[in-house]
Amino acid sequence: MTVAMGEPRIISLAEAAELLGVSYPTMVRLASEGELKAFRVRKVWRTSTAACEEYVRERFRAQEAACRARNAEM
């Protein structure tokens, strides 16, 4: 299954895991701990392609800040 980013849509955590290249248990952990915006429909987690894009942007920002801090120490 291939999930293309573009027009935001609601997706399963399995689709989100494929989109981000991580395991399904990792996606469940990210969703349940609130790191990835997601919601439950009864017992099934859902998120959106927009939430995945936001998560990636935030991770890039955090990594960039960490690199800058490390370089400032040198």
Secondary structure, DSSP 4 states (H G I P E B T S, - for coil): -----SS--EEEHHHHHHHHT--HHHHHHHHHTTSS--EEETTEEEEEHHHHHHHHHHHHHHHHHHHHHHHHH-
